[in-house]
Amino acid sequence: MSVTRNTRKTVNGLAGTSAESAESWTAPPVAVLWDQSLVWGLICIETLRQLGVPFHLVCAKEIAGGCLDRYRVLVVPGGWASHKVRALGEAGKTRIRQFVQSGGSYLGFCGGAGAALSSPPSLGLVPLKRMPLSERLPNASGEIWIKRANDHPLWEGLPPSLPVSIWWPSQFMLEPAPESFCLATYVSPGAGFWVADLPLSDLKDEAIPWEEWEKIYGINLDPRRLLGHPAIMEIRAGKGRLILSYPHLDTPGEAMANRLFLRCLQYLDAEASRCLPLRSLGDKRSVRPSAVPGKETLERFRHAKEAVDALIAFGERHLLWTWRLPWLLNWRRGIRGLEYGTLAVVMTHLLNCIEKTSTEGEEPVDRWVGTAERIEEEVIRFCRLARNLLLEEKLATQTTNLTKLGKVNATVDQLRGQLFGNKMNHSGLCRELFDELDQFLLIVLRWELGDEK
C-alpha cells in the first residue's frame, strides 16, 4: 500500500518535483524523531524522500543519549503528543530542551507541534498553550486553505494562500506569548473537508443550522471555529527556533504544502547554522545491519497481516469504513477507525520491507523470530476482539448515539477498555501492540534506508 497513490495535487501549475527540490538542499541531514509516529512517520519520511531532503531516523533512547549533538534540525511527525512525551522520558525531554536552547531548530506537525507546547503532557519548549477541547474544532480533516500572516522569508515565491491538509488537529490558544509569531492562519475549508463523519460539501448551513448538528453529535462541528485562527507558528526559544504546524505540510503529493515544508526546513537549518555552524553529518554513513529476518519471521508477519486484512474487509462489509486515501480510512462516527487503519498500513509496510530483506532461511539463526511470534499473537488477539467490539458497537447504534468515550453497555464498555482503555489517546492492548510495532518498524525502516545507528 503506497502512501502516495492518488494523493498528488498541483496549484497554479506548480508541481514541485523531487528533482527540483533536491537541487535546493545542500545542508546536512535532518533528524526525524520516530517514536510513536507510525503512519504519520511513514508519510513524513515519504515526503522527505520526494523532496530530496536527507534524513536520519532517531529514537527517544538515542536522543536521551545525546545524538542531537550531531544535527541542526529535528523534525517531529504527527502522532499522540502524550505518547511521544512518554517515550522520551525526562532524559529525552531535557536533551531536546538543551538542543533548542543552544541554537537547534525544531519542526513539529500536528502531534509533533502539540508536544512542544506548555499544556501538559508536553515537552514544555514554548509558552504557547493548547486550546481547551470544549472551545476548539476537534474532528476536522481534509483540505483547508491557509494564508500567510506576514512577509516571512519562507513564503518567498509561494502564493499568498494555498491548500494544505489537516488530520484532526488541536489548536493554538489565542493568547499572546513572548517571542511567538503567527506564520499562517486558516482561511476556508477546501475540497474534501470533513467534520466528524460529515463531508462539508454535502451540508447546507441554511438547511440545518450547525447548532442542531452539534446537539445531535455532542461535539463542536462548525468549521468557522477554525477560520482566522493560527495554523502555523514560529517561536524563538533561547538561541533556537521552532516552527509548529497543525496542518500536515508533510502529507505526500500535495505540491504547495510540500514546498512550504521544504521552505520551513531550509529556513530552520539556516537559522541553526548561525549558532551551530560546525554541526554536520555526512562524514559517516551508517550501514545496514547484517541480521535480517529469516523465513519464519516472514511467515509470522504474513499470518498477522492476513488477520488484519480480514478485519479491514469485515469493517468494509459492515459499512463501518472505506479507504479515504491509500494510507487513511474514513470511518463511521463512534468507532476507532484511526487505530484500525493505522494497524493495516503499518502491517502492510512492515511485510513489504521484510519480503525485500528476508533471507528466506539462509541465515542459520533468525534473531527476530521471537519478536515476530509475539507480534503475530498480539495482532490475531487484537483482531478477534475488535470484530466482537465492532459488532456490539453496530448493534448499539440502533438504540443510542454512539461516541468513542463514555458508557454504552457492559459488553461494549468491557471490550473497549480491554482494547483501547478509556481515553482518546489509546491504551490497553492497542497501546501494547502499537509500542511493539513502533519499535520493530524502526528496525525495518533502517534496513530499508540503510540508516542503522
N, C-alpha and C positions, 0 to 999 in steps of 0.2 A: 504494500500500500504506500504509494508515493505521497509525500505531503505537498507536492507542487502541482499535481494534476488538476486542471480546470480551475486554477485559482489566479491565473495571471491577468492583471489589469493594466491598461495604459491610460494616461491622461494627457490630452493635448499632443498626442503623437509621440510622447517620450517613453521609450521602452525601458531605459535603464538597464542595459545588458551587463552581464558579469564582466565581459572583456573591458568595457568602458570603465567600470568601477575598479577593476583590478589595477589598471594603469595609474589610478589616482592614489593608491595605498602604498606608501613607502616606509611606513613606521613598523616597529616591532609587532609581533603577535599580541593580541589581546587575551586576557584570561576570561574564561566563562565559568561561573560557578555552576556546577552540575547539580548538586544535591537538591532533591525534592522538586525537580523541574519536569521530568518525564516528558509528556507530549509537548509541553511548552519549551523544553530544552531542545527537543528534536526540531521544532520549526525554527528556533533561533539559530541553531548551527546550520540548518539547511540554507537559511537566508545569508548567513555569513559566507557560506561556500559560494552562493550565487554572486555575492558582491565581490568575491575575490579577497576577502579580508582574512589573513591568517589568524588562527586562534588555537589556544590550548585549553582543554578541559581541566579544571581544578576542582578538588573536592574539599569539604569542610576540614577534614583532617589535615590536608596539605596546607590549607590557609592557616590553621592553628599552628602549624609547624614553621610558618614564615615564608611560604612560597611567593607571596605577593611582592616580596622584595625584588623579584625579577620582572615585574610588569609595571606598566604605566596606566593601563585601563582595565577595570574589572566590569564585565557585563553580567548582570543578574537577570535571567529569564523569568517568565511568569511561574505561577505555582503558589501554593498557600504560603504566605509570609510566615505564619506561625511555625510551619514545619521546617522552613529554611532556618529560622532562628534556633529551633530545637537542634537541628543538625550541627549548626556552627558551635553551639555552646559558648561559654564565657570566653574561652581562649580564642575562638574564631572571631567572635564579635569584637574583642579587643584588638585583634590584628587588623580587621577591616577599618576600625576607627583610626588606628595609627597610620594605616596606608593612606586614608583620605586626608587626615590632618597634616601629614608630611608632604602632600602635594599630589597624591594619586587621584585618579578620576574614577567615578562610579556611574554606570548607566544601567538603570533598572526599568523593566517593563512590568506593568500590572502588579502582580505579587512581589516582583523584584523591586518595584518602586515603593510599594507599601512597606516592605521590610526595612526601608531606610528611615521611615517616619518616626516621630516621637511617641505615637499612640501604641501602647503595648498590644500584642507581643511584637517587638521590633528590635532593630539594631540601635535605634536612637541616634542616628547620624546627623539628623537635621531637626530644627524646631517645628517644622510643619506637622500638622496633625491630620488624622483621617476623619472624614465627616461621619457622624453617627449614622447607623443603619436606618434609623427612623426618618432621617432627612434626605437621604440620597436615593438615587435610582438603582436598585440592587440587581436587576435582572435584564440589563440591556446587552445586546450583542449584535454584531454585524457592522456594516459600513456606516460611518458618520463622517461629516466634513468638519475639519478644523481650520482655523485661520490664524495666521501669525499675529502675535500681540505686540511685536516691536520689530525693529530692523536689525535683529541679531544676525551675526555673520553666517550662522548655519542655514539661514533662509536664502542666501545668495543664489540666484539662478533658479529658484523654485517659485511656483505661483503663490500668490498671497493666501490662497486657500486650497486645500487638497483633501482627497478622501483617505481615510485610514480605517482600520478595524478595531473594535473593542470587543472583548470577550468577558462579560460580567465583571466590570471593573469596580473598584471602590472610587471615592472622590476625595480630592483635597479639601480640607476645612477652609472656609473663606475667612481666614484670619491673617492679617499681615504678620510676616515672620522676617526677622533680620536676615539680610543677605540672600533673599529669595526673589526670583524674578519669573514672571509668567512668560513662557515662550509661545504658547498656543492655547486657544480656547475652542470649545465646541460651538459649531455654528448651526448645523441642521442634520437631521438623520438622512442617510443615503439609501441607495438601493439595497434591499436585503436586510434592513434594520428590523430587529425584533425586540419586544419587551416580553419577558417570560416566554410563553409559547405562542405569542400573538405577533404575526407579521404586520408591521405598521402599514404596509401598502394596502392591506385589506380592511383597515379600520377608518372610519369617518368620524371625526370629532363631533360633528353636528348630529350624527345619528345616535351615538351612545356616548355621553359625557365620560371623561376619564374618571371622574369621581365614582361613577357607577361601577366601572370595571374594577376600580381599586377596592370597593366594598366587597365585590364578589371574590376577588383574589386575595384580599387581605394584605396586600403589599403596594408600595408605590409603583405606578406604571407610566405616569405622564412623562413623555420624553423631554418636556420643557424644563424638568428638574435639572437636566444636564446643560442646556443651552446657555452660553455665556460663561460657563464655569471653566476654571483652568483645566486643561488637558495635559499639558507638559510644563514642567517647572525646572528651572535651574537654581541651584543653591550653592553658595560658597561656604565651605567648612574648613577652617584653618587655612592651609595653603592649597587645599584641594577643591575640586568642583564635582557636583553631582548633577546629572540630568535624570529626572524621574518622569516617566511617561506611562499614563494609564492606557492610552492607545498602544496596541501591539504593532509598532513600526516594523517588527520582525516577522509579521505574517508573510509567508512565502508568496512570491509572484505579484505583489502589489507595488507597482513600479514607483510611484511617488512616495509612498510610505517608506519603502526600502531605501530610496535616495536620501530621505531625511534621516533614516537610521545611519547610513554611511556618513552623512554630514555631522551627526552627533559624535560619532567615533573619531572623525578627523579633528573636530574642534576639541574634544576632550583630550585626545593624545597631544595635540599641540600645546594646550594649556599645561598638561602634566609635564611636558618636556622642559618647560621653563624651570621647574623645581627639580626634576629628576632626569637631567639630560643624559646621564650615563646608563640609565636602565635600558637594557636591550636583551632580547632573547634571539636567537638567530645564530648564535655561535655554536649551539649544541642542540642537535636534533635528537629527540627521544626515539627509541626503536620499538618496533612491535614485539610483544612478548613471545617467547618460544612456545610456551604451554598453551596450546589451542584446544578447543573442545574436541572430544572424540565421538565415536559413533553412538555410544549410549547416551551421552548428553544431548546429542542431536535428536535422538528418538524421544527422549523425555520431553523436550520442548515441542516436538511435533504433536505429541499426545495432549499436552497442555493447550496448545493453540487450537486443536480440534474442539476441545471443550469450550473455549472462548468463542470460536466461530459458531458453534451450536447455540450458545447463549445469545449472541447477536441476532442470529436467524430467528430464534424464539421470540425475541422482542419485536422484530420486524413483522412476524406473523400475527402478533397480538396488537399491532398498530401502536406500539409504545414508542418507537423511534424510527427514523430514517437517517441516512447519511447526508449531512448538510454540506460537508466538504470531505475530501478524501481522508482527513485526519480528525474529523469532528462530527459527532452525532447531533441530530436535532430531536429532542425528546419531549414527551408529554410532561406537563407540569406535575410536580409532586413526587417524581421518581429521581433516582440518582443517575441520570443519563451521562453526566460528565465522567463519572468514575468508570462506568461500563465501557464508554468509548475510549477512554484512556487505556484501559486494560487491553482492548482489542488492538489499538495502534501500537502500543509498546510490544505486545507479544509478536505482532507481525514483523516489526523491525528487528527484534531480537532473533527470531527464527531466520529471517533473511540474512542477517550478519553471520549467524552460526553456520548456516549452509555454505556460505562463501569460505569460511575459515576452517571448518571441521576437517580433521584428518581422516575421517571415516575409519577409525580404528588403527591407523598407522602408529600412533603413539602407544607405548607399552602401558602407560598409566594415564587414565582420563581423570585429571585432577579436579574437574568441575562436576563430576557425576553426582556427588553428594549434594551440591547446591541445586543441580537440576532436578534431583529427586524431590527435594524439599519444595521447590517452586511448583513442580507438577502436582504434588499432593495438595498444596495450598490453593492453586488455581482450580483444580477439579472440585475441591470442597466449596470454594467461593461460588463457583458457577452453579453447583447444585442448590446451595442455599438461596442464591439470587433468583433462580427460577421459582422457588417456592414463594419468595417475597414478592416477586412481580405479579404472580397470580393472585396473591392475597391483596396486593395494592389495587389491582384491576377490579377485584370484587368490591373492595371498599369504596371505590369511586361511584358505585351505584347508590350509595346511601350517605356519603359525606364528601366535603370539599377537601380533597387530599392535598396536604403540604408535606414538604420533606421533614420538617420538625414538628414536634407536638404529638400528642396521643391520638391513636387511631383505634386500635383494638389490641387485645392481648397478643394475638399471633403476630400481627404486623409489628407491634412495638418490640416484641422479643427478637424477631428476625432482624429488624433494623439495628437494634442495639448490638447484636452479635456481629453483623456485617460492617456497620458504619459508626457505631456509637450514637451519641445524641447531639452532635454538633455538625455544623456545615463543613468544617474542616475535618473530614473523615478520621475516625479512629477505628477501633475494632479490628476485625480480620482484614478489612481493606487496607488499613494503615500498615499492618504487619506485612501483607503481600506487596504493597507498593514500596515499602522500605527495602524489601529483598530485591524486587525488580529494579529499583533505582540503582542499587549498588552493582548488580550484575550488568545492567545496561551500560554503565560507565566503563566496565571492563571490556565489554563487547565493542563499544564505540572506539575505544583505544586500539583494539585490534584493527578495526576498520580504518581508523585515521592514522595508525602508526604513531600514536601520541601517548605511549605509556610513560608514566612518571617514575 
